[in-house]
Amino acid sequence: MNIEARKLILIEEFLRISDENLITKLESFIKQEKKSTRERKLKPMLMDEFLEMIEQAKQDSEAGRVLSHSELKKRIKTWK
């Protein structure tokens, strides 16, 4: 059975649940698993990489490749 079929079966099973407590537990479990997955993918940055990023940020600032806080807020409002 492929993953798509398994997801459909899981969705059907979930739709039959009437116990709000169980739904809350499943929501918590899913959130925790997503968090754990994200954390496993994180890896520490090397000091050289960090210093390179700082240098690049300085160069961008000096070259005017920056946005003000207010300009960024305006742009964010247009995101959909």
PyRosetta script that sets phi, psi and omega in degrees:
from pyrosetta import init, pose_from_sequence

init()
pose = pose_from_sequence("MNIEARKLILIEEFLRISDENLITKLESFIKQEKKSTRERKLKPMLMDEFLEMIEQAKQDSEAGRVLSHSELKKRIKTWK")
pose.set_psi(1, 129.4)
pose.set_omega(1, -178.9)
pose.set_phi(2, -81.4)
pose.set_psi(2, 171.5)
pose.set_omega(2, -175.0)
pose.set_phi(3, -65.3)
pose.set_psi(3, -34.3)
pose.set_omega(3, 179.9)
pose.set_phi(4, -64.1)
pose.set_psi(4, -43.0)
pose.set_omega(4, 178.9)
pose.set_phi(5, -64.9)
pose.set_psi(5, -40.6)
pose.set_omega(5, 179.1)
pose.set_phi(6, -64.0)
pose.set_psi(6, -39.4)
pose.set_omega(6, 178.4)
pose.set_phi(7, -63.1)
pose.set_psi(7, -42.1)
pose.set_omega(7, 179.2)
pose.set_phi(8, -62.3)
pose.set_psi(8, -42.5)
pose.set_omega(8, 177.7)
pose.set_phi(9, -62.3)
pose.set_psi(9, -42.7)
pose.set_omega(9, 179.3)
pose.set_phi(10, -63.2)
pose.set_psi(10, -42.5)
pose.set_omega(10, 178.7)
pose.set_phi(11, -61.7)
pose.set_psi(11, -45.8)
pose.set_omega(11, 179.1)
pose.set_phi(12, -59.9)
pose.set_psi(12, -42.8)
pose.set_omega(12, 179.3)
pose.set_phi(13, -64.4)
pose.set_psi(13, -43.0)
pose.set_omega(13, 179.6)
pose.set_phi(14, -61.1)
pose.set_psi(14, -41.5)
pose.set_omega(14, -179.2)
pose.set_phi(15, -63.8)
pose.set_psi(15, -22.3)
pose.set_omega(15, 178.9)
pose.set_phi(16, -84.0)
pose.set_psi(16, -9.5)
pose.set_omega(16, -178.0)
pose.set_phi(17, -74.5)
pose.set_psi(17, 130.2)
pose.set_omega(17, 177.5)
pose.set_phi(18, -116.7)
pose.set_psi(18, -3.9)
pose.set_omega(18, -179.6)
pose.set_phi(19, -86.7)
pose.set_psi(19, 110.2)
pose.set_omega(19, -177.3)
pose.set_phi(20, -62.2)
pose.set_psi(20, -32.9)
pose.set_omega(20, 178.1)
pose.set_phi(21, -61.4)
pose.set_psi(21, -43.3)
pose.set_omega(21, -179.7)
pose.set_phi(22, -66.2)
pose.set_psi(22, -40.4)
pose.set_omega(22, 178.1)
pose.set_phi(23, -62.1)
pose.set_psi(23, -42.4)
pose.set_omega(23, 178.2)
pose.set_phi(24, -60.9)
pose.set_psi(24, -42.9)
pose.set_omega(24, 178.8)
pose.set_phi(25, -64.1)
pose.set_psi(25, -40.9)
pose.set_omega(25, 178.5)
pose.set_phi(26, -65.4)
pose.set_psi(26, -41.2)
pose.set_omega(26, 176.8)
pose.set_phi(27, -59.8)
pose.set_psi(27, -45.4)
pose.set_omega(27, 179.5)
pose.set_phi(28, -62.7)
pose.set_psi(28, -42.1)
pose.set_omega(28, 179.7)
pose.set_phi(29, -61.8)
pose.set_psi(29, -45.8)
pose.set_omega(29, -179.3)
pose.set_phi(30, -62.8)
pose.set_psi(30, -44.6)
pose.set_omega(30, 178.8)
pose.set_phi(31, -60.7)
pose.set_psi(31, -43.8)
pose.set_omega(31, -179.4)
pose.set_phi(32, -65.2)
pose.set_psi(32, -41.1)
pose.set_omega(32, 178.7)
pose.set_phi(33, -64.7)
pose.set_psi(33, -40.2)
pose.set_omega(33, 177.3)
pose.set_phi(34, -63.0)
pose.set_psi(34, -42.8)
pose.set_omega(34, 179.4)
pose.set_phi(35, -62.3)
pose.set_psi(35, -45.4)
pose.set_omega(35, -179.9)
pose.set_phi(36, -61.7)
pose.set_psi(36, -40.8)
pose.set_omega(36, 179.6)
pose.set_phi(37, -63.5)
pose.set_psi(37, -45.3)
pose.set_omega(37, 178.1)
pose.set_phi(38, -60.6)
pose.set_psi(38, -42.8)
pose.set_omega(38, -177.7)
pose.set_phi(39, -66.5)
pose.set_psi(39, -35.4)
pose.set_omega(39, 178.4)
pose.set_phi(40, -66.6)
pose.set_psi(40, -29.9)
pose.set_omega(40, -178.9)
pose.set_phi(41, -79.2)
pose.set_psi(41, -18.3)
pose.set_omega(41, -180.0)
pose.set_phi(42, -73.1)
pose.set_psi(42, 143.5)
pose.set_omega(42, 173.9)
pose.set_phi(43, -139.1)
pose.set_psi(43, 146.5)
pose.set_omega(43, -178.5)
pose.set_phi(44, -61.4)
pose.set_psi(44, 145.9)
pose.set_omega(44, 177.4)
pose.set_phi(45, -85.6)
pose.set_psi(45, 140.6)
pose.set_omega(45, 175.6)
pose.set_phi(46, -73.7)
pose.set_psi(46, 151.3)
pose.set_omega(46, -179.1)
pose.set_phi(47, -58.8)
pose.set_psi(47, -39.2)
pose.set_omega(47, 178.0)
pose.set_phi(48, -60.6)
pose.set_psi(48, -41.5)
pose.set_omega(48, 178.7)
pose.set_phi(49, -63.9)
pose.set_psi(49, -42.7)
pose.set_omega(49, 179.6)
pose.set_phi(50, -61.6)
pose.set_psi(50, -47.2)
pose.set_omega(50, -179.7)
pose.set_phi(51, -65.0)
pose.set_psi(51, -36.2)
pose.set_omega(51, 177.0)
pose.set_phi(52, -64.5)
pose.set_psi(52, -40.3)
pose.set_omega(52, 177.8)
pose.set_phi(53, -63.9)
pose.set_psi(53, -40.0)
pose.set_omega(53, 178.4)
pose.set_phi(54, -63.9)
pose.set_psi(54, -44.5)
pose.set_omega(54, 179.5)
pose.set_phi(55, -61.8)
pose.set_psi(55, -42.3)
pose.set_omega(55, 178.6)
pose.set_phi(56, -63.2)
pose.set_psi(56, -39.4)
pose.set_omega(56, 178.7)
pose.set_phi(57, -64.3)
pose.set_psi(57, -40.5)
pose.set_omega(57, 177.4)
pose.set_phi(58, -62.6)
pose.set_psi(58, -45.1)
pose.set_omega(58, 179.2)
pose.set_phi(59, -62.1)
pose.set_psi(59, -42.6)
pose.set_omega(59, 178.4)
pose.set_phi(60, -61.4)
pose.set_psi(60, -42.5)
pose.set_omega(60, -180.0)
pose.set_phi(61, -63.7)
pose.set_psi(61, -46.4)
pose.set_omega(61, -179.8)
pose.set_phi(62, -63.7)
pose.set_psi(62, -31.2)
pose.set_omega(62, -178.9)
pose.set_phi(63, -88.0)
pose.set_psi(63, 0.7)
pose.set_omega(63, 178.9)
pose.set_phi(64, 79.1)
pose.set_psi(64, 15.4)
pose.set_omega(64, 178.8)
pose.set_phi(65, -89.6)
pose.set_psi(65, 60.4)
pose.set_omega(65, -179.1)
pose.set_phi(66, -138.8)
pose.set_psi(66, 162.8)
pose.set_omega(66, 174.8)
pose.set_phi(67, -120.7)
pose.set_psi(67, 142.9)
pose.set_omega(67, 174.0)
pose.set_phi(68, -73.9)
pose.set_psi(68, 162.9)
pose.set_omega(68, 179.0)
pose.set_phi(69, -59.0)
pose.set_psi(69, -44.5)
pose.set_omega(69, -178.5)
pose.set_phi(70, -65.9)
pose.set_psi(70, -38.4)
pose.set_omega(70, 178.1)
pose.set_phi(71, -65.7)
pose.set_psi(71, -41.1)
pose.set_omega(71, 178.2)
pose.set_phi(72, -62.2)
pose.set_psi(72, -43.0)
pose.set_omega(72, 178.7)
pose.set_phi(73, -60.8)
pose.set_psi(73, -40.3)
pose.set_omega(73, 177.9)
pose.set_phi(74, -62.0)
pose.set_psi(74, -44.1)
pose.set_omega(74, -179.5)
pose.set_phi(75, -65.3)
pose.set_psi(75, -39.2)
pose.set_omega(75, -179.2)
pose.set_phi(76, -61.6)
pose.set_psi(76, -36.8)
pose.set_omega(76, -179.5)
pose.set_phi(77, -62.2)
pose.set_psi(77, -23.4)
pose.set_omega(77, -178.9)
pose.set_phi(78, -88.5)
pose.set_psi(78, -9.4)
pose.set_omega(78, -179.4)
pose.set_phi(79, -70.2)
pose.set_psi(79, 140.0)
pose.set_omega(79, 176.1)
pose.set_phi(80, -131.2)
pose.dump_pdb("model.pdb")
